[in-house]
Amino acid sequence: MVVFVIIAFLMLLVFTVVYVMYCFVFCHPVRRRPDARHIPNSNLYRAYKDIMLDGLDDMEATSCEEVSILSEDGLRLYGKLYDMKKGAPLIVFFHGYHGINAWDGYGFFKLCKKNGFNILMADERAHGKSEGNVISFGINERYDCKLWAEYAVKRFGEHTDVFLAGVSMGAASVMMSFELGLPESVRGIIADCGYSEPAAIIMETIRGMKLPVKPVYQIVKFGARLFGHFDLEAATALQAVGKFNIPILFIQGSQDSIVPPSMGEELFKACKAKKERVLIEGADHANSAMADYAAYEKAVLRFIEQSK
């Protein structure tokens, strides 16, 4: 009897640890989603708060249309469509993990408004106004990217040049979506500081927290499977880029503290399609456009012009 109680207690303890880890890594309910004006006082954003708030003001002052789609698993996903110029290229943008379009999309919005491009800024599942409480590091989000691309083509027509762009998890999701079959109107992908694999970025984060990588990762992976019903290793950007037949622009800060630049180099080498890699000197994770907007704009405009 005592042995049974001990075994039951240990099983309950393991179950609890797995669930707590799962919630910490993957769950993002509405109550935990940040206000766009409450910019974290972190190393990533501290120097750029004024720029980010100015960008937010510009977004709020610019006319847009709220649009939505239904995900394959029944979630209502929302986005904002800024229709700047009839017949212009359209960028469909995806933010990062725990991200906000007003933060991660600063560079793309500014670029589109200045140069007369149209932009659809999607709230990824479990972010912004979109439904869902679980973030899957691109495993489920890649299907949403494909659906948004299809929506864009249906909305603007097959002759409109569409570019998929993303930052961090958004970039990884966009790259992984290629394997699902994107519309022919998608002319290229712009991946800003995207990671190579969901598993790899989670292990990199665990390593940065000074925790034992392999056992903690196995707990996280098991939690994703048990409670989230997804496999963290079901898809990778690294595998996807090896199958690309459309151009891709890789952008990353040279001082990225979250996604190692070596990961970007790995993706660049694995890609067999037309490609370009731009390192923004001195920029950290997801702030390349704020660190050097001129270089960012130049790289993106050149890529779009060459890929149309």
VOKEDO-920383 format. One record per residue (C-alpha): x, y negated, z; residue in one letter; residue number from 1. Coordinates in steps of 0.2 Angstrom, whole numbers, plus 5000, padded with zeros to 4 digits. Layout:
VOKEDO-920383
+------+------+------+------+-----+
!   px !   py !   pz ! rest !  nr !
+------+------+------+------+-----+
!    X !    Y !    Z !    a ! NUM !
...
+------+------+------+------+-----+
***
This chain:
VOKEDO-920383
+------+------+------+------+-----+
!   px !   py !   pz ! rest !  nr !
+------+------+------+------+-----+
! 5000 ! 5000 ! 5000 !    m !   1 !
! 5014 ! 4988 ! 5004 !    v !   2 !
! 5023 ! 4992 ! 4988 !    v !   3 !
! 5007 ! 4988 ! 4979 !    f !   4 !
! 5005 ! 4972 ! 4987 !    v !   5 !
! 5023 ! 4967 ! 4984 !    i !   6 !
! 5021 ! 4972 ! 4965 !    i !   7 !
! 5005 ! 4962 ! 4964 !    a !   8 !
! 5013 ! 4947 ! 4972 !    f !   9 !
! 5028 ! 4947 ! 4960 !    l !  10 !
! 5017 ! 4949 ! 4945 !    m !  11 !
! 5007 ! 4934 ! 4951 !    l !  12 !
! 5023 ! 4924 ! 4954 !    l !  13 !
! 5029 ! 4928 ! 4936 !    v !  14 !
! 5012 ! 4924 ! 4929 !    f !  15 !
! 5012 ! 4907 ! 4938 !    t !  16 !
! 5030 ! 4903 ! 4933 !    v !  17 !
! 5026 ! 4907 ! 4914 !    v !  18 !
! 5010 ! 4897 ! 4915 !    y !  19 !
! 5018 ! 4882 ! 4923 !    v !  20 !
! 5032 ! 4882 ! 4910 !    m !  21 !
! 5019 ! 4883 ! 4896 !    y !  22 !
! 5009 ! 4868 ! 4902 !    c !  23 !
! 5025 ! 4858 ! 4905 !    f !  24 !
! 5032 ! 4861 ! 4887 !    v !  25 !
! 5016 ! 4863 ! 4876 !    f !  26 !
! 5001 ! 4855 ! 4884 !    c !  27 !
! 4997 ! 4837 ! 4880 !    h !  28 !
! 4979 ! 4833 ! 4886 !    p !  29 !
! 4971 ! 4816 ! 4883 !    v !  30 !
! 4975 ! 4810 ! 4900 !    r !  31 !
! 4993 ! 4812 ! 4897 !    r !  32 !
! 4994 ! 4803 ! 4881 !    r !  33 !
! 5003 ! 4786 ! 4882 !    p !  34 !
! 4996 ! 4769 ! 4878 !    d !  35 !
! 5006 ! 4762 ! 4863 !    a !  36 !
! 5010 ! 4746 ! 4872 !    r !  37 !
! 5017 ! 4756 ! 4887 !    h !  38 !
! 5034 ! 4759 ! 4879 !    i !  39 !
! 5045 ! 4770 ! 4890 !    p !  40 !
! 5060 ! 4762 ! 4898 !    n !  41 !
! 5072 ! 4775 ! 4891 !    s !  42 !
! 5088 ! 4774 ! 4882 !    n !  43 !
! 5079 ! 4778 ! 4866 !    l !  44 !
! 5068 ! 4762 ! 4867 !    y !  45 !
! 5075 ! 4750 ! 4879 !    r !  46 !
! 5084 ! 4739 ! 4867 !    a !  47 !
! 5070 ! 4739 ! 4854 !    y !  48 !
! 5054 ! 4735 ! 4865 !    k !  49 !
! 5052 ! 4718 ! 4857 !    d !  50 !
! 5053 ! 4725 ! 4839 !    i !  51 !
! 5041 ! 4739 ! 4843 !    m !  52 !
! 5028 ! 4727 ! 4851 !    l !  53 !
! 5030 ! 4716 ! 4836 !    d !  54 !
! 5027 ! 4731 ! 4824 !    g !  55 !
! 5012 ! 4736 ! 4834 !    l !  56 !
! 5005 ! 4719 ! 4833 !    d !  57 !
! 5007 ! 4719 ! 4814 !    d !  58 !
! 4999 ! 4736 ! 4813 !    m !  59 !
! 4984 ! 4730 ! 4823 !    e !  60 !
! 4982 ! 4715 ! 4812 !    a !  61 !
! 4983 ! 4724 ! 4796 !    t !  62 !
! 4966 ! 4731 ! 4789 !    s !  63 !
! 4965 ! 4750 ! 4789 !    c !  64 !
! 4952 ! 4764 ! 4787 !    e !  65 !
! 4950 ! 4777 ! 4800 !    e !  66 !
! 4950 ! 4794 ! 4791 !    v !  67 !
! 4949 ! 4812 ! 4798 !    s !  68 !
! 4950 ! 4830 ! 4792 !    i !  69 !
! 4946 ! 4847 ! 4800 !    l !  70 !
! 4960 ! 4858 ! 4804 !    s !  71 !
! 4960 ! 4877 ! 4800 !    e !  72 !
! 4956 ! 4881 ! 4818 !    d !  73 !
! 4942 ! 4868 ! 4820 !    g !  74 !
! 4950 ! 4853 ! 4827 !    l !  75 !
! 4945 ! 4836 ! 4821 !    r !  76 !
! 4961 ! 4827 ! 4816 !    l !  77 !
! 4962 ! 4808 ! 4814 !    y !  78 !
! 4973 ! 4796 ! 4805 !    g !  79 !
! 4974 ! 4778 ! 4799 !    k !  80 !
! 4975 ! 4774 ! 4780 !    l !  81 !
! 4983 ! 4757 ! 4775 !    y !  82 !
! 4978 ! 4754 ! 4757 !    d !  83 !
! 4990 ! 4741 ! 4752 !    m !  84 !
! 4990 ! 4742 ! 4733 !    k !  85 !
! 4980 ! 4751 ! 4721 !    k !  86 !
! 4990 ! 4764 ! 4711 !    g !  87 !
! 5005 ! 4763 ! 4722 !    a !  88 !
! 5014 ! 4778 ! 4729 !    p !  89 !
! 5007 ! 4785 ! 4745 !    l !  90 !
! 5017 ! 4790 ! 4760 !    i !  91 !
! 5008 ! 4802 ! 4772 !    v !  92 !
! 5017 ! 4800 ! 4789 !    f !  93 !
! 5019 ! 4812 ! 4804 !    f !  94 !
! 5026 ! 4806 ! 4821 !    h !  95 !
! 5036 ! 4817 ! 4834 !    g !  96 !
! 5033 ! 4827 ! 4850 !    y !  97 !
! 5023 ! 4816 ! 4862 !    h !  98 !
! 5025 ! 4802 ! 4849 !    g !  99 !
! 5014 ! 4788 ! 4843 !    i ! 100 !
! 5013 ! 4781 ! 4825 !    n ! 101 !
! 5017 ! 4763 ! 4832 !    a ! 102 !
! 5034 ! 4769 ! 4839 !    w ! 103 !
! 5040 ! 4783 ! 4827 !    d ! 104 !
! 5032 ! 4775 ! 4811 !    g ! 105 !
! 5038 ! 4758 ! 4814 !    y ! 106 !
! 5050 ! 4759 ! 4799 !    g ! 107 !
! 5038 ! 4767 ! 4787 !    f ! 108 !
! 5024 ! 4755 ! 4791 !    f ! 109 !
! 5035 ! 4740 ! 4789 !    k ! 110 !
! 5043 ! 4747 ! 4773 !    l ! 111 !
! 5026 ! 4751 ! 4765 !    c ! 112 !
! 5018 ! 4734 ! 4769 !    k ! 113 !
! 5033 ! 4724 ! 4763 !    k ! 114 !
! 5035 ! 4734 ! 4746 !    n ! 115 !
! 5016 ! 4737 ! 4742 !    g ! 116 !
! 5015 ! 4756 ! 4746 !    f ! 117 !
! 5000 ! 4764 ! 4754 !    n ! 118 !
! 5002 ! 4774 ! 4770 !    i ! 119 !
! 4992 ! 4786 ! 4779 !    l ! 120 !
! 4998 ! 4788 ! 4797 !    m ! 121 !
! 4991 ! 4804 ! 4805 !    a ! 122 !
! 4988 ! 4808 ! 4823 !    d ! 123 !
! 4995 ! 4825 ! 4825 !    e ! 124 !
! 4985 ! 4838 ! 4835 !    r ! 125 !
! 4985 ! 4834 ! 4854 !    a ! 126 !
! 4991 ! 4816 ! 4850 !    h ! 127 !
! 4982 ! 4800 ! 4848 !    g ! 128 !
! 4964 ! 4802 ! 4844 !    k ! 129 !
! 4966 ! 4819 ! 4837 !    s ! 130 !
! 4958 ! 4834 ! 4846 !    e ! 131 !
! 4968 ! 4848 ! 4854 !    g ! 132 !
! 4978 ! 4850 ! 4869 !    n ! 133 !
! 4992 ! 4861 ! 4863 !    v ! 134 !
! 5008 ! 4856 ! 4854 !    i ! 135 !
! 5017 ! 4870 ! 4845 !    s ! 136 !
! 5033 ! 4862 ! 4838 !    f ! 137 !
! 5027 ! 4863 ! 4820 !    g ! 138 !
! 5020 ! 4881 ! 4820 !    i ! 139 !
! 5002 ! 4875 ! 4819 !    n ! 140 !
! 5006 ! 4857 ! 4814 !    e ! 141 !
! 5013 ! 4863 ! 4797 !    r ! 142 !
! 4995 ! 4868 ! 4792 !    y ! 143 !
! 4989 ! 4851 ! 4796 !    d ! 144 !
! 5002 ! 4843 ! 4786 !    c ! 145 !
! 4996 ! 4853 ! 4771 !    k ! 146 !
! 4978 ! 4849 ! 4774 !    l ! 147 !
! 4983 ! 4830 ! 4775 !    w ! 148 !
! 4992 ! 4831 ! 4759 !    a ! 149 !
! 4977 ! 4839 ! 4750 !    e ! 150 !
! 4966 ! 4826 ! 4757 !    y ! 151 !
! 4978 ! 4812 ! 4750 !    a ! 152 !
! 4977 ! 4820 ! 4733 !    v ! 153 !
! 4959 ! 4822 ! 4733 !    k ! 154 !
! 4957 ! 4804 ! 4739 !    r ! 155 !
! 4969 ! 4795 ! 4728 !    f ! 156 !
! 4969 ! 4807 ! 4713 !    g ! 157 !
! 4982 ! 4819 ! 4706 !    e ! 158 !
! 4991 ! 4805 ! 4696 !    h ! 159 !
! 4996 ! 4796 ! 4713 !    t ! 160 !
! 5014 ! 4800 ! 4719 !    d ! 161 !
! 5013 ! 4807 ! 4736 !    v ! 162 !
! 5027 ! 4808 ! 4748 !    f ! 163 !
! 5027 ! 4817 ! 4765 !    l ! 164 !
! 5037 ! 4809 ! 4779 !    a ! 165 !
! 5040 ! 4813 ! 4797 !    g ! 166 !
! 5050 ! 4809 ! 4812 !    v ! 167 !
! 5057 ! 4823 ! 4823 !    s ! 168 !
! 5043 ! 4836 ! 4826 !    m ! 169 !
! 5034 ! 4827 ! 4812 !    g ! 170 !
! 5049 ! 4830 ! 4800 !    a ! 171 !
! 5051 ! 4848 ! 4805 !    a ! 172 !
! 5032 ! 4851 ! 4802 !    s ! 173 !
! 5032 ! 4843 ! 4785 !    v ! 174 !
! 5047 ! 4853 ! 4780 !    m ! 175 !
! 5039 ! 4869 ! 4786 !    m ! 176 !
! 5023 ! 4865 ! 4777 !    s ! 177 !
! 5032 ! 4867 ! 4760 !    f ! 178 !
! 5031 ! 4886 ! 4762 !    e ! 179 !
! 5012 ! 4885 ! 4763 !    l ! 180 !
! 5011 ! 4878 ! 4745 !    g ! 181 !
! 5009 ! 4859 ! 4744 !    l ! 182 !
! 5000 ! 4850 ! 4730 !    p ! 183 !
! 5010 ! 4846 ! 4714 !    e ! 184 !
! 5007 ! 4827 ! 4717 !    s ! 185 !
! 5019 ! 4828 ! 4732 !    v ! 186 !
! 5035 ! 4821 ! 4724 !    r ! 187 !
! 5046 ! 4822 ! 4739 !    g ! 188 !
! 5049 ! 4824 ! 4758 !    i ! 189 !
! 5057 ! 4811 ! 4769 !    i ! 190 !
! 5064 ! 4820 ! 4785 !    a ! 191 !
! 5070 ! 4808 ! 4799 !    d ! 192 !
! 5079 ! 4818 ! 4813 !    c ! 193 !
! 5070 ! 4834 ! 4810 !    g ! 194 !
! 5076 ! 4850 ! 4819 !    y ! 195 !
! 5080 ! 4866 ! 4811 !    s ! 196 !
! 5069 ! 4878 ! 4821 !    e ! 197 !
! 5057 ! 4876 ! 4835 !    p ! 198 !
! 5067 ! 4889 ! 4845 !    a ! 199 !
! 5083 ! 4880 ! 4842 !    a ! 200 !
! 5077 ! 4863 ! 4848 !    i ! 201 !
! 5069 ! 4871 ! 4863 !    i ! 202 !
! 5085 ! 4880 ! 4868 !    m ! 203 !
! 5095 ! 4864 ! 4865 !    e ! 204 !
! 5083 ! 4855 ! 4877 !    t ! 205 !
! 5085 ! 4869 ! 4890 !    i ! 206 !
! 5104 ! 4868 ! 4888 !    r ! 207 !
! 5103 ! 4849 ! 4891 !    g ! 208 !
! 5094 ! 4852 ! 4907 !    m ! 209 !
! 5108 ! 4863 ! 4913 !    k ! 210 !
! 5097 ! 4878 ! 4914 !    l ! 211 !
! 5101 ! 4896 ! 4909 !    p ! 212 !
! 5096 ! 4895 ! 4890 !    v ! 213 !
! 5091 ! 4913 ! 4886 !    k ! 214 !
! 5080 ! 4918 ! 4901 !    p ! 215 !
! 5071 ! 4901 ! 4901 !    v ! 216 !
! 5068 ! 4902 ! 4883 !    y ! 217 !
! 5061 ! 4919 ! 4884 !    q ! 218 !
! 5049 ! 4913 ! 4897 !    i ! 219 !
! 5044 ! 4898 ! 4886 !    v ! 220 !
! 5042 ! 4909 ! 4871 !    k ! 221 !
! 5031 ! 4922 ! 4881 !    f ! 222 !
! 5020 ! 4908 ! 4887 !    g ! 223 !
! 5017 ! 4901 ! 4870 !    a ! 224 !
! 5012 ! 4918 ! 4864 !    r ! 225 !
! 5001 ! 4922 ! 4880 !    l ! 226 !
! 4992 ! 4906 ! 4882 !    f ! 227 !
! 4995 ! 4896 ! 4866 !    g ! 228 !
! 4993 ! 4911 ! 4854 !    h ! 229 !
! 5007 ! 4906 ! 4843 !    f ! 230 !
! 5024 ! 4913 ! 4839 !    d ! 231 !
! 5038 ! 4900 ! 4841 !    l ! 232 !
! 5048 ! 4910 ! 4828 !    e ! 233 !
! 5035 ! 4912 ! 4815 !    a ! 234 !
! 5042 ! 4898 ! 4804 !    a ! 235 !
! 5057 ! 4887 ! 4803 !    t ! 236 !
! 5062 ! 4872 ! 4793 !    a ! 237 !
! 5079 ! 4880 ! 4790 !    l ! 238 !
! 5071 ! 4894 ! 4780 !    q ! 239 !
! 5059 ! 4882 ! 4771 !    a ! 240 !
! 5072 ! 4870 ! 4764 !    v ! 241 !
! 5080 ! 4885 ! 4756 !    g ! 242 !
! 5065 ! 4887 ! 4745 !    k ! 243 !
! 5062 ! 4868 ! 4741 !    f ! 244 !
! 5060 ! 4863 ! 4723 !    n ! 245 !
! 5056 ! 4845 ! 4727 !    i ! 246 !
! 5068 ! 4832 ! 4732 !    p ! 247 !
! 5071 ! 4828 ! 4751 !    i ! 248 !
! 5079 ! 4814 ! 4760 !    l ! 249 !
! 5087 ! 4818 ! 4777 !    f ! 250 !
! 5089 ! 4803 ! 4788 !    i ! 251 !
! 5097 ! 4804 ! 4806 !    q ! 252 !
! 5105 ! 4793 ! 4818 !    g ! 253 !
! 5124 ! 4797 ! 4821 !    s ! 254 !
! 5121 ! 4796 ! 4840 !    q ! 255 !
! 5106 ! 4807 ! 4840 !    d ! 256 !
! 5105 ! 4813 ! 4858 !    s ! 257 !
! 5090 ! 4825 ! 4856 !    i ! 258 !
! 5092 ! 4833 ! 4839 !    v ! 259 !
! 5111 ! 4836 ! 4836 !    p ! 260 !
! 5117 ! 4828 ! 4819 !    p ! 261 !
! 5125 ! 4846 ! 4816 !    s ! 262 !
! 5107 ! 4852 ! 4815 !    m ! 263 !
! 5104 ! 4840 ! 4801 !    g ! 264 !
! 5120 ! 4845 ! 4792 !    e ! 265 !
! 5114 ! 4863 ! 4794 !    e ! 266 !
! 5097 ! 4859 ! 4785 !    l ! 267 !
! 5106 ! 4849 ! 4772 !    f ! 268 !
! 5118 ! 4863 ! 4767 !    k ! 269 !
! 5103 ! 4876 ! 4767 !    a ! 270 !
! 5093 ! 4865 ! 4755 !    c ! 271 !
! 5096 ! 4870 ! 4737 !    k ! 272 !
! 5085 ! 4856 ! 4729 !    a ! 273 !
! 5089 ! 4839 ! 4725 !    k ! 274 !
! 5094 ! 4831 ! 4741 !    k ! 275 !
! 5102 ! 4816 ! 4750 !    e ! 276 !
! 5108 ! 4814 ! 4768 !    r ! 277 !
! 5109 ! 4797 ! 4776 !    v ! 278 !
! 5117 ! 4794 ! 4794 !    l ! 279 !
! 5112 ! 4778 ! 4802 !    i ! 280 !
! 5127 ! 4773 ! 4812 !    e ! 281 !
! 5125 ! 4771 ! 4830 !    g ! 282 !
! 5106 ! 4775 ! 4830 !    a ! 283 !
! 5099 ! 4787 ! 4843 !    d ! 284 !
! 5084 ! 4799 ! 4841 !    h ! 285 !
! 5069 ! 4793 ! 4831 !    a ! 286 !
! 5075 ! 4774 ! 4831 !    n ! 287 !
! 5086 ! 4773 ! 4815 !    s ! 288 !
! 5073 ! 4761 ! 4807 !    a ! 289 !
! 5075 ! 4750 ! 4822 !    m ! 290 !
! 5094 ! 4751 ! 4824 !    a ! 291 !
! 5097 ! 4747 ! 4805 !    d ! 292 !
! 5081 ! 4743 ! 4796 !    y ! 293 !
! 5090 ! 4737 ! 4780 !    a ! 294 !
! 5100 ! 4753 ! 4778 !    a ! 295 !
! 5084 ! 4763 ! 4782 !    y ! 296 !
! 5073 ! 4754 ! 4769 !    e ! 297 !
! 5087 ! 4754 ! 4756 !    k ! 298 !
! 5088 ! 4773 ! 4757 !    a ! 299 !
! 5070 ! 4777 ! 4757 !    v ! 300 !
! 5066 ! 4765 ! 4742 !    l ! 301 !
! 5080 ! 4773 ! 4732 !    r ! 302 !
! 5074 ! 4790 ! 4736 !    f ! 303 !
! 5056 ! 4786 ! 4731 !    i ! 304 !
! 5061 ! 4777 ! 4715 !    e ! 305 !
! 5072 ! 4792 ! 4710 !    q ! 306 !
! 5058 ! 4805 ! 4714 !    s ! 307 !
! 5043 ! 4797 ! 4706 !    k ! 308 !
+------+------+------+------+-----+
***
